[in-house]
């Protein structure tokens, strides 16, 4: 029991030390800006088809499910408001976070972990380069910066696909759909939708970078680190979704 407690304590200490070094080394993201831009493309732009497919699927299901329910009460004209608010507040940001947690989080831990296992990290230290500033900070900074643009694109695409499903399969009038969105959206909806993605990006970057940097155990350790990263980032996105929503709603 004492050994397990000491191990947990050491893990917490390593985590906070890692986070401190990341924030302290943030200016390195601008020093190594070619790497930062390359990571934005690799982790963000290349993930866009996956994000859009997931958001479109959820948005169309949302329109079909709620359109069917609202039709019973003669309230199908409210479908645009429901789809718009749901996509902007939840579907767009959270689905984007979950997709990148699985794709980019695993990509980050595998890349950095492979460098650790092949002693490339040790080589950087031998040449006097801080591997955290050189390799991890640009990735985390890129993840934070790309999340909001990705979420905005996902919101737009999600609303369009929700409109398509509403008009084609639920026979909702196009003008009423867009008027319903316009009249239903409030400032707090936009604030909630905008404030979440950067936090998701920071969480995914920190967890992926941490498990990649502290990897051990060869191929088995790589698989274990990737599994933990995907599990913890996905769970973290959902928990942070609740915390941020609750916090914003408390002030509006």
Secondary structure, DSSP 8 states (H G I E B T S, - for coil): -HHHHHHHHHHHHHHHHHHHHHHHTTTHHHHTHHHHHHHHHHHTGGGHHHHHHHHHHHHHHHHHHHHHHHHHTT-GGGHHHHHHHHIIIIIHHHHHHHHHHHHHHHHHHHHHHHHHHTTHHHHHHHTT--HIIIIIHHHHHHHHHHHHHHHHHHHHHHHHHHHHHHHHHH---HHHHHHHHHHH--HHHHHHHHHHHHHHHHHHHHHHHHHHHT--SHHHHHHHHHHHHHHHHHHHHHHHHHHHHHHHHHH-
